[in-house]
Amino acid sequence: MQVRPEMGSGYAVCRPVGALDASITLHLGEAMALMTSVPRLVIDLSEVSSVDFAALGALVGGILRVRDAGGAVAICSSQPHVRGVLRTTGFDRVAPLVETLADAQASLDRRPERFAGVA
């Protein structure tokens, strides 16, 4: 499992790759902690093969840190089974859950900007 953080134009993208399980929660938490200062974060789970509850806890913690700093978060995944797990656990009530990166960015673009000077 690896987490590839990427900084884009007005967005950060956290892109875990592989199984999202208890063994990576520390690494995932560290990666998301680096992104708490970004106003808009997309968590792209399109390359995630499976998700467990420990990893969901790490994701919620990261999302709350971003929100506490005034940012907004959206989640995308093209994997139907991953979206199913997120919906079943109510995760889609924590952050918008969409299918593509473009949809996630559009979801965040519709939110009022909270940081001055962000493109």
MARKEVO-577205 format. One line per field, with one value per atom (N, C-alpha, C, O): residue in three letters; atom name; x, y, z. Coordinates in nm, 2 decimals, padded with zeros to 4 digits. Layout:
N
residu c(ALA:...)
atome c(CA:...)
px c(X:...)
py c(Y:...)
pz c(Z:...)
//
This chain:
119
residu c(MET:MET:MET:MET:GLN:GLN:GLN:GLN:VAL:VAL:VAL:VAL:ARG:ARG:ARG:ARG:PRO:PRO:PRO:PRO:GLU:GLU:GLU:GLU:MET:MET:MET:MET:GLY:GLY:GLY:GLY:SER:SER:SER:SER:GLY:GLY:GLY:GLY:TYR:TYR:TYR:TYR:ALA:ALA:ALA:ALA:VAL:VAL:VAL:VAL:CYS:CYS:CYS:CYS:ARG:ARG:ARG:ARG:PRO:PRO:PRO:PRO:VAL:VAL:VAL:VAL:GLY:GLY:GLY:GLY:ALA:ALA:ALA:ALA:LEU:LEU:LEU:LEU:ASP:ASP:ASP:ASP:ALA:ALA:ALA:ALA:SER:SER:SER:SER:ILE:ILE:ILE:ILE:THR:THR:THR:THR:LEU:LEU:LEU:LEU:HIS:HIS:HIS:HIS:LEU:LEU:LEU:LEU:GLY:GLY:GLY:GLY:GLU:GLU:GLU:GLU:ALA:ALA:ALA:ALA:MET:MET:MET:MET:ALA:ALA:ALA:ALA:LEU:LEU:LEU:LEU:MET:MET:MET:MET:THR:THR:THR:THR:SER:SER:SER:SER:VAL:VAL:VAL:VAL:PRO:PRO:PRO:PRO:ARG:ARG:ARG:ARG:LEU:LEU:LEU:LEU:VAL:VAL:VAL:VAL:ILE:ILE:ILE:ILE:ASP:ASP:ASP:ASP:LEU:LEU:LEU:LEU:SER:SER:SER:SER:GLU:GLU:GLU:GLU:VAL:VAL:VAL:VAL:SER:SER:SER:SER:SER:SER:SER:SER:VAL:VAL:VAL:VAL:ASP:ASP:ASP:ASP:PHE:PHE:PHE:PHE:ALA:ALA:ALA:ALA:ALA:ALA:ALA:ALA:LEU:LEU:LEU:LEU:GLY:GLY:GLY:GLY:ALA:ALA:ALA:ALA:LEU:LEU:LEU:LEU:VAL:VAL:VAL:VAL:GLY:GLY:GLY:GLY:GLY:GLY:GLY:GLY:ILE:ILE:ILE:ILE:LEU:LEU:LEU:LEU:ARG:ARG:ARG:ARG:VAL:VAL:VAL:VAL:ARG:ARG:ARG:ARG:ASP:ASP:ASP:ASP:ALA:ALA:ALA:ALA:GLY:GLY:GLY:GLY:GLY:GLY:GLY:GLY:ALA:ALA:ALA:ALA:VAL:VAL:VAL:VAL:ALA:ALA:ALA:ALA:ILE:ILE:ILE:ILE:CYS:CYS:CYS:CYS:SER:SER:SER:SER:SER:SER:SER:SER:GLN:GLN:GLN:GLN:PRO:PRO:PRO:PRO:HIS:HIS:HIS:HIS:VAL:VAL:VAL:VAL:ARG:ARG:ARG:ARG:GLY:GLY:GLY:GLY:VAL:VAL:VAL:VAL:LEU:LEU:LEU:LEU:ARG:ARG:ARG:ARG:THR:THR:THR:THR:THR:THR:THR:THR:GLY:GLY:GLY:GLY:PHE:PHE:PHE:PHE:ASP:ASP:ASP:ASP:ARG:ARG:ARG:ARG:VAL:VAL:VAL:VAL:ALA:ALA:ALA:ALA:PRO:PRO:PRO:PRO:LEU:LEU:LEU:LEU:VAL:VAL:VAL:VAL:GLU:GLU:GLU:GLU:THR:THR:THR:THR:LEU:LEU:LEU:LEU:ALA:ALA:ALA:ALA:ASP:ASP:ASP:ASP:ALA:ALA:ALA:ALA:GLN:GLN:GLN:GLN:ALA:ALA:ALA:ALA:SER:SER:SER:SER:LEU:LEU:LEU:LEU:ASP:ASP:ASP:ASP:ARG:ARG:ARG:ARG:ARG:ARG:ARG:ARG:PRO:PRO:PRO:PRO:GLU:GLU:GLU:GLU:ARG:ARG:ARG:ARG:PHE:PHE:PHE:PHE:ALA:ALA:ALA:ALA:GLY:GLY:GLY:GLY:VAL:VAL:VAL:VAL:ALA:ALA:ALA:ALA)
atome c(N:CA:C:O:N:CA:C:O:N:CA:C:O:N:CA:C:O:N:CA:C:O:N:CA:C:O:N:CA:C:O:N:CA:C:O:N:CA:C:O:N:CA:C:O:N:CA:C:O:N:CA:C:O:N:CA:C:O:N:CA:C:O:N:CA:C:O:N:CA:C:O:N:CA:C:O:N:CA:C:O:N:CA:C:O:N:CA:C:O:N:CA:C:O:N:CA:C:O:N:CA:C:O:N:CA:C:O:N:CA:C:O:N:CA:C:O:N:CA:C:O:N:CA:C:O:N:CA:C:O:N:CA:C:O:N:CA:C:O:N:CA:C:O:N:CA:C:O:N:CA:C:O:N:CA:C:O:N:CA:C:O:N:CA:C:O:N:CA:C:O:N:CA:C:O:N:CA:C:O:N:CA:C:O:N:CA:C:O:N:CA:C:O:N:CA:C:O:N:CA:C:O:N:CA:C:O:N:CA:C:O:N:CA:C:O:N:CA:C:O:N:CA:C:O:N:CA:C:O:N:CA:C:O:N:CA:C:O:N:CA:C:O:N:CA:C:O:N:CA:C:O:N:CA:C:O:N:CA:C:O:N:CA:C:O:N:CA:C:O:N:CA:C:O:N:CA:C:O:N:CA:C:O:N:CA:C:O:N:CA:C:O:N:CA:C:O:N:CA:C:O:N:CA:C:O:N:CA:C:O:N:CA:C:O:N:CA:C:O:N:CA:C:O:N:CA:C:O:N:CA:C:O:N:CA:C:O:N:CA:C:O:N:CA:C:O:N:CA:C:O:N:CA:C:O:N:CA:C:O:N:CA:C:O:N:CA:C:O:N:CA:C:O:N:CA:C:O:N:CA:C:O:N:CA:C:O:N:CA:C:O:N:CA:C:O:N:CA:C:O:N:CA:C:O:N:CA:C:O:N:CA:C:O:N:CA:C:O:N:CA:C:O:N:CA:C:O:N:CA:C:O:N:CA:C:O:N:CA:C:O:N:CA:C:O:N:CA:C:O:N:CA:C:O:N:CA:C:O:N:CA:C:O:N:CA:C:O:N:CA:C:O:N:CA:C:O:N:CA:C:O:N:CA:C:O:N:CA:C:O:N:CA:C:O:N:CA:C:O:N:CA:C:O:N:CA:C:O:N:CA:C:O:N:CA:C:O:N:CA:C:O:N:CA:C:O:N:CA:C:O:N:CA:C:O)
px c(00.08:00.00:00.09:00.19:00.05:00.12:00.02:-00.09:00.06:-00.03:00.05:00.16:-00.01:00.05:-00.02:-00.13:00.04:-00.02:00.02:00.14:-00.07:-00.04:-00.10:-00.21:-00.03:-00.08:-00.11:-00.02:-00.23:-00.27:-00.31:-00.28:-00.37:-00.41:-00.54:-00.65:-00.51:-00.62:-00.67:-00.77:-00.62:-00.66:-00.54:-00.43:-00.56:-00.46:-00.54:-00.66:-00.47:-00.53:-00.45:-00.33:-00.52:-00.46:-00.51:-00.63:-00.41:-00.45:-00.38:-00.27:-00.45:-00.40:-00.41:-00.50:-00.31:-00.31:-00.29:-00.21:-00.38:-00.37:-00.48:-00.59:-00.46:-00.55:-00.55:-00.44:-00.66:-00.68:-00.72:-00.84:-00.62:-00.64:-00.57:-00.50:-00.58:-00.52:-00.37:-00.31:-00.30:-00.16:-00.11:00.01:-00.20:-00.15:-00.21:-00.19:-00.29:-00.35:-00.26:-00.29:-00.14:-00.05:00.01:00.01:00.04:00.09:-00.01:00.02:-00.14:-00.25:-00.27:-00.29:-00.27:-00.29:-00.18:-00.21:-00.05:00.06:00.04:00.06:00.00:-00.01:-00.12:-00.11:-00.23:-00.34:-00.31:-00.36:-00.23:-00.19:-00.11:-00.12:-00.03:00.04:-00.05:-00.01:-00.18:-00.27:-00.37:-00.47:-00.36:-00.46:-00.47:-00.57:-00.36:-00.37:-00.42:-00.44:-00.46:-00.52:-00.66:-00.73:-00.72:-00.86:-00.95:-01.07:-00.90:-00.98:-00.90:-00.80:-00.95:-00.88:-00.98:-01.09:-00.92:-00.99:-00.92:-00.80:-01.00:-00.94:-00.99:-01.10:-00.89:-00.92:-00.89:-00.77:-01.00:-00.99:-01.00:-01.03:-00.98:-00.99:-00.90:-00.92:-00.78:-00.68:-00.68:-00.58:-00.78:-00.79:-00.87:-00.98:-00.81:-00.87:-00.97:-01.06:-00.94:-01.03:-01.02:-00.92:-01.12:-01.12:-01.17:-01.26:-01.10:-01.15:-01.18:-01.16:-01.24:-01.29:-01.18:-01.20:-01.06:-00.95:-00.91:-00.88:-00.91:-00.87:-00.98:-00.95:-01.11:-01.21:-01.20:-01.22:-01.16:-01.13:-01.02:-01.03:-00.91:-00.80:-00.85:-00.81:-00.94:-00.99:-01.08:-01.07:-01.16:-01.25:-01.16:-01.19:-01.06:-00.97:-00.91:-00.90:-00.86:-00.80:-00.90:-00.86:-01.02:-01.12:-01.15:-01.17:-01.17:-01.20:-01.09:-01.12:-00.96:-00.85:-00.86:-00.83:-00.88:-00.89:-01.01:-00.99:-01.12:-01.24:-01.21:-01.25:-01.14:-01.11:-01.02:-01.03:-00.94:-00.86:-00.93:-00.87:-01.06:-01.14:-01.15:-01.20:-01.10:-01.10:-01.22:-01.31:-01.23:-01.34:-01.29:-01.18:-01.36:-01.31:-01.42:-01.54:-01.38:-01.47:-01.39:-01.27:-01.47:-01.41:-01.46:-01.57:-01.36:-01.41:-01.35:-01.24:-01.42:-01.38:-01.46:-01.58:-01.38:-01.45:-01.48:-01.53:-01.44:-01.46:-01.59:-01.61:-01.69:-01.82:-01.82:-01.90:-01.73:-01.73:-01.68:-01.72:-01.59:-01.54:-01.65:-01.67:-01.71:-01.83:-01.94:-02.00:-01.96:-02.06:-02.03:-02.11:-01.90:-01.86:-01.88:-01.93:-01.84:-01.85:-02.00:-02.03:-02.08:-02.22:-02.29:-02.36:-02.25:-02.30:-02.27:-02.35:-02.15:-02.10:-02.14:-02.11:-02.21:-02.26:-02.15:-02.16:-02.04:-01.93:-01.97:-01.91:-02.06:-02.11:-02.18:-02.21:-02.21:-02.26:-02.15:-02.18:-02.03:-01.91:-01.86:-01.81:-01.86:-01.80:-01.87:-01.92:-01.88:-01.94:-01.87:-01.74:-01.94:-01.88:-01.93:-02.05:-01.83:-01.86:-01.77:-01.69:-01.79:-01.72:-01.59:-01.50:-01.58:-01.45:-01.39:-01.45:-01.26:-01.18:-01.24:-01.25:-01.28:-01.35:-01.48:-01.50:-01.56:-01.68:-01.65:-01.72:-01.54:-01.50:-01.46:-01.50:-01.38:-01.33:-01.45:-01.46:-01.55:-01.67:-01.75:-01.80:-01.76:-01.83:-01.77:-01.84:-01.64:-01.57:-01.58:-01.59:-01.58:-01.60:-01.73:-01.74:-01.83:-01.96:-01.97:-02.07:-01.88:-01.87:-01.81:-01.72:-01.86:-01.80:-01.65:-01.62:-01.57:-01.42:-01.40:-01.46:-01.32:-01.29:-01.16:-01.13:-01.07:-00.94:-00.92:-00.95:-00.87:-00.85:-00.73:-00.64:-00.74:-00.63:-00.60:-00.50:-00.70:-00.68:-00.75:-00.86:-00.68:-00.73:-00.83:-00.89)
py c(-00.12:00.00:00.12:00.13:00.22:00.34:00.46:00.43:00.57:00.69:00.80:00.84:00.84:00.94:01.07:01.09:01.16:01.30:01.38:01.37:01.45:01.54:01.68:01.69:01.78:01.91:01.96:01.95:02.02:02.07:02.21:02.28:02.26:02.40:02.42:02.40:02.46:02.49:02.36:02.37:02.25:02.12:02.04:02.05:01.96:01.85:01.72:01.71:01.62:01.49:01.39:01.38:01.32:01.21:01.08:01.05:01.01:00.89:00.76:00.73:00.70:00.57:00.46:00.47:00.37:00.27:00.13:00.11:00.04:-00.10:-00.12:-00.06:-00.20:-00.24:-00.13:-00.09:-00.08:00.03:-00.05:-00.07:-00.08:-00.16:-00.11:-00.01:-00.18:-00.13:-00.11:-00.03:-00.19:-00.18:-00.04:-00.01:00.03:00.16:00.28:00.39:00.26:00.37:00.48:00.60:00.45:00.55:00.62:00.75:00.55:00.62:00.71:00.82:00.66:00.74:00.86:00.97:00.85:00.96:01.07:01.19:01.02:01.11:01.19:01.31:01.12:01.18:01.29:01.39:01.25:01.35:01.46:01.58:01.44:01.55:01.66:01.78:01.62:01.71:01.80:01.90:01.76:01.83:01.91:01.96:01.92:01.99:02.14:02.21:02.20:02.34:02.37:02.49:02.27:02.30:02.32:02.26:02.42:02.45:02.35:02.34:02.27:02.17:02.04:02.04:01.93:01.81:01.70:01.69:01.63:01.52:01.39:01.38:01.30:01.17:01.07:01.04:01.03:00.95:00.81:00.76:00.73:00.59:00.49:00.38:00.55:00.47:00.35:00.26:00.36:00.26:00.17:00.10:00.18:00.10:-00.03:-00.02:-00.14:-00.27:-00.31:-00.39:-00.27:-00.31:-00.20:-00.13:-00.20:-00.10:-00.17:-00.25:-00.15:-00.20:-00.08:00.03:-00.12:-00.02:00.07:00.19:00.01:00.09:00.20:00.31:00.17:00.27:00.38:00.49:00.33:00.43:00.53:00.65:00.48:00.57:00.67:00.78:00.62:00.71:00.82:00.94:00.78:00.88:00.98:01.10:00.93:01.03:01.13:01.25:01.08:01.17:01.27:01.39:01.23:01.32:01.42:01.54:01.38:01.47:01.57:01.69:01.53:01.62:01.73:01.84:01.68:01.78:01.88:02.00:01.84:01.94:02.03:02.15:01.98:02.07:02.16:02.28:02.12:02.20:02.32:02.43:02.30:02.40:02.49:02.58:02.46:02.55:02.49:02.56:02.37:02.32:02.23:02.21:02.19:02.10:01.98:01.98:01.87:01.74:01.67:01.68:01.60:01.52:01.39:01.39:01.28:01.15:01.10:01.11:01.04:00.97:00.83:00.80:00.75:00.61:00.56:00.57:00.50:00.43:00.29:00.21:00.24:00.10:00.09:00.14:00.02:00.00:-00.06:-00.02:-00.16:-00.22:-00.13:-00.14:-00.04:00.06:00.16:00.19:00.21:00.30:00.24:00.30:00.11:00.03:00.03:00.05:00.00:00.00:00.14:00.15:00.24:00.38:00.41:00.48:00.38:00.41:00.33:00.38:00.20:00.11:00.16:00.15:00.21:00.26:00.40:00.46:00.47:00.61:00.71:00.83:00.66:00.76:00.87:00.97:00.84:00.94:01.05:01.15:01.04:01.15:01.24:01.35:01.19:01.26:01.35:01.46:01.31:01.39:01.34:01.23:01.43:01.39:01.28:01.27:01.18:01.06:01.05:01.04:01.06:01.06:00.96:00.90:00.94:00.84:00.88:00.80:01.01:01.05:01.17:01.24:01.19:01.30:01.43:01.53:01.44:01.56:01.59:01.71:01.49:01.51:01.56:01.65:01.51:01.55:01.70:01.77:01.73:01.87:01.96:02.07:01.92:02.00:02.02:02.13:01.91:01.92:02.02:02.10:02.03:02.13:02.27:02.36:02.28:02.41:02.48:02.60:02.39:02.45:02.50:02.57:02.47:02.51:02.65:02.69:02.74:02.87:02.86:02.77:02.94:02.93:02.99:03.09:02.92:02.96:03.02:03.08:03.01:03.07:03.18:03.15:03.29:03.40:03.37:03.31:03.41:03.39:03.25:03.23:03.17:03.03:03.02:03.07:02.97:02.96:02.85:02.83)
pz c(00.00:00.00:00.00:00.07:-00.08:-00.08:-00.09:-00.14:-00.05:-00.06:-00.14:-00.10:-00.25:-00.34:-00.32:-00.38:-00.24:-00.23:-00.35:-00.39:-00.41:-00.52:-00.50:-00.45:-00.53:-00.52:-00.66:-00.75:-00.68:-00.81:-00.80:-00.70:-00.90:-00.90:-00.81:-00.86:-00.69:-00.60:-00.53:-00.45:-00.56:-00.50:-00.45:-00.50:-00.35:-00.32:-00.34:-00.32:-00.39:-00.42:-00.33:-00.35:-00.25:-00.17:-00.24:-00.25:-00.30:-00.38:-00.32:-00.36:-00.23:-00.18:-00.29:-00.38:-00.29:-00.39:-00.32:-00.24:-00.36:-00.30:-00.19:-00.20:-00.10:00.01:00.11:00.16:00.15:00.25:00.38:00.40:00.46:00.58:00.70:00.69:00.81:00.94:00.92:01.00:00.84:00.83:00.77:00.78:00.71:00.65:00.72:00.67:00.82:00.88:00.93:00.91:00.98:01.03:00.90:00.91:00.80:00.68:00.61:00.57:00.61:00.55:00.64:00.59:00.77:00.86:00.84:00.84:00.83:00.81:00.67:00.67:00.57:00.44:00.44:00.39:00.51:00.52:00.61:00.58:00.71:00.80:00.72:00.75:00.62:00.54:00.46:00.41:00.44:00.35:00.43:00.37:00.56:00.64:00.60:00.63:00.54:00.51:00.38:00.34:00.30:00.17:00.18:00.26:00.10:00.11:00.05:00.09:-00.05:-00.11:-00.13:-00.20:-00.07:-00.08:-00.15:-00.11:-00.24:-00.30:-00.26:-00.27:-00.20:-00.17:-00.28:-00.30:-00.36:-00.48:-00.45:-00.44:-00.43:-00.40:-00.52:-00.50:-00.64:-00.76:-00.77:-00.84:-00.71:-00.71:-00.59:-00.56:-00.51:-00.38:-00.41:-00.47:-00.37:-00.40:-00.29:-00.32:-00.17:-00.06:00.06:00.06:00.14:00.25:00.38:00.38:00.49:00.62:00.71:00.68:00.83:00.92:00.98:01.01:01.01:01.06:00.97:01.01:00.84:00.74:00.73:00.71:00.74:00.74:00.85:00.84:00.97:01.08:01.06:01.09:00.99:00.96:00.86:00.87:00.76:00.66:00.73:00.71:00.82:00.90:00.97:00.97:01.04:01.12:01.03:01.07:00.91:00.82:00.77:00.76:00.74:00.69:00.79:00.76:00.92:01.02:01.05:01.07:01.03:01.05:00.93:00.96:00.81:00.70:00.73:00.71:00.77:00.80:00.91:00.91:01.02:01.13:01.09:01.15:00.98:00.93:00.83:00.77:00.81:00.72:00.58:00.49:00.55:00.42:00.39:00.48:00.27:00.22:00.16:00.10:00.17:00.12:00.03:00.07:-00.07:-00.15:-00.18:-00.18:-00.20:-00.22:-00.36:-00.39:-00.43:-00.56:-00.56:-00.51:-00.63:-00.66:-00.78:-00.78:-00.87:-00.98:-00.95:-01.03:-00.83:-00.79:-00.72:-00.61:-00.79:-00.73:-00.59:-00.50:-00.57:-00.43:-00.33:-00.21:-00.36:-00.26:-00.23:-00.12:-00.34:-00.31:-00.23:-00.15:-00.26:-00.18:-00.03:00.05:00.00:00.14:00.20:00.32:00.13:00.19:00.21:00.31:00.12:00.13:00.25:00.33:00.25:00.36:00.50:00.59:00.51:00.64:00.67:00.78:00.58:00.59:00.57:00.60:00.51:00.48:00.38:00.38:00.30:00.20:00.27:00.20:00.40:00.47:00.54:00.58:00.54:00.59:00.49:00.52:00.36:00.25:00.13:00.12:00.03:-00.10:-00.16:-00.16:-00.21:-00.27:-00.42:-00.44:-00.51:-00.65:-00.72:-00.66:-00.85:-00.93:-00.98:-00.99:-01.02:-01.09:-01.02:-00.94:-01.05:-01.00:-01.04:-00.96:-01.17:-01.22:-01.14:-01.11:-01.11:-01.04:-00.89:-00.84:-00.84:-00.70:-00.70:-00.61:-00.80:-00.81:-00.83:-00.77:-00.92:-00.94:-00.82:-00.79:-00.74:-00.61:-00.52:-00.45:-00.51:-00.43:-00.49:-00.41:-00.62:-00.68:-00.65:-00.65:-00.63:-00.59:-00.45:-00.42:-00.37:-00.23:-00.22:-00.30:-00.13:-00.12:-00.08:00.01:-00.14:-00.11:00.03:00.07:00.11:00.25:00.27:00.37:00.17:00.18:00.07:-00.05:00.11:00.01:-00.08:-00.03:-00.20:-00.29:-00.35:-00.40:-00.33:-00.39:-00.52:-00.54:-00.62:-00.76:-00.77:-00.87)
//
